[in-house]
Amino acid sequence: MSRLEEVVLELERHVSGAGWDAAPRLYALVEAPELHQNEPDLAQRLGVPNTAGRLAVLEQPELPLEKPIEEILSGIEWPDGVAGCALAVERILLPDGAEEEMPDEDPVGWAGEHPGREDVRLVVGVLRDGSRHSAMRLRGHDSDDQVLSGDELVPALAAALASTLS
């Protein structure tokens, strides 16, 4: 298991503990030794081991909810000391063909009321080296701990997240 996959799955378990209907959460991923060197008090307070190759996860302030997440991400730039970033966000999946029925007015409300909808939680992580990994949990499988995981589960969101690193 790659270190990014490990972080993404750990974050998915962490955010699942807060339950559903949560706001998006953004995280900076920093090399643990760099955090110990530059912010030793913070590293100690967070209990981050000073281990080469390990990533420290630093939750960022709450994201504004007035704009789509892709638009918010387009305005974010990370400093060079950030090795990567991760995002936890909930989405609604609709069955095939449902988009053709979507009204122009209040499409989000319509999707939320659709009888075939499926709520999902996505955790997407990217690193400056191009590595990507995602985890997806369906709300209907919350209790059985079934999490889908892979490099290309949500490529558009991963690309938007990766653009914050350039």
N, C-alpha and C positions, 0 to 999 in steps of 0.2 A: 504494500500500500504506500503510495506516495505521501509526502508530508502535506501536500495541498489537499489530497483526498481525506487524510486524517483530520485536518482542520475543518474542512467543510462538514464532514459527518459529526464532528464534535459540536460545531455550531448548530447544526440541525437539531441535535439532542438538546442543546441548551435552549434554543428558542422554542422548541416544542413544550418545554416545561412551563412557558408563559401562557400556553393555550392558544386558541385561534382568535381571529379578528384583531390581530396586532398590527401596529404600524410597521412600515419597512424599517429595517435596522442595517446600518452600514458599519463596516469594520475595516480598520487598517491592519495589515499584516506586516510585522516587522521582524527582522532577524533577532532572535533572542539575545545573542551576544552584543549586538548593537544597542539594544534597549538597556542592557546592563551597563554598557559603557557610557551611554548618553543620558540615561534616566535611571540611575541605580535605585533610588528610593521607590520609583514607580514599579520597577521590575520586582523589587522585594515585596512591595505591598500586594502586587498581583500574584505573587508566588510563581513567577516564570523561572524555570530552571535555566541556568546559564550554560546551555548546551549548543554546540555548533550544529547547524542544520535545522534547528527547531525554530518554529515561527511563534511569535507572541501575537495575540489577538487583542486589539484595542478598539472597543466600541466607541463610535463617534456620536456627537450630539444628534438628537432627533432630526429627522428629515422633514422638510415642509410637505404638507399633504395637498397643497393647492394645485400642484403641477404633476403631470405624469412622471414616473420614476426615470424614464429615459431622458426627459428634458432636464431633470435635476442632475443626473449623472453627467450630462454634457457640460455643465458648469463647474465640475469638480476637477481639480488637478492635485495630485499628491506630490509631496517633496521627494527628492531622490532617496532619502532614507527609508521610504516605505517600499517594501519588497513586493507587496501585492495588496489586494483588497477583497472583501467579500460582502455580499448583500443577502439579507433574508427578506423575502417579500411573499405575500399571499396573492394568488390569482384565481380566477374562475376559468375553468375549462368548459367548453360547450361541445355537445356532440357534433359530428360531421354534418355539415349542411345548415346548421343553426344560424350561421352568420348571414345567410341569404334572407332570413326572416327578421333580422335585427332592424328596429326602427331608427330613424334619424334622431328622434328626440329621446333623450335619456337612455342611451344604449347600455350604460353600466347598470342602471336600475332594472332594465329589462333582463340583462344577463343574470343578475342576482336573483331574479324570480323565476328563471327558466327551470322547468321541471327536470330537465336532463343535465343540469349543471353539476360540476364536480369542483369542490374547493381544493386547492393545492397550496402547499407551502414550498417555496423554492429557496434553496441556499446555493448561491453561485460564488465561486472563488476564482480569482485569476492572479497570476504572478507576472512580474516584469519579463521573465524568461519565456513567456508565451503559454505556460501551463494553465490549464483550465480544468475545473471540476465542478459538478453540480449534484445536488441531492434534491429529491422531490418526494414529499409525503402527501398522500391523498387524505383528506379529512375523514373519509369513510373507513380508512385503515389506521386511524390514529392509535387505537388501543393495541393493535397487533405488531407495532413497531416495524412495519414493512416500509422500507425507504428505497426508492429507485435511485441509482447513482451512476454517473458516467460523465465523460468529458464533453459530450455534445448534446446534453438534454435540452438546454435552452441557449442555442448559439447566439441569437440576437441580443439577449440580455448579457451574456458573457462578453460579446464584442463591445457593448456599451460600457460595461464595467472596465474592460481592458483599455478603452480609450481614455480613461481617467489617469492612466499610468504613463501616457506618452507626452 
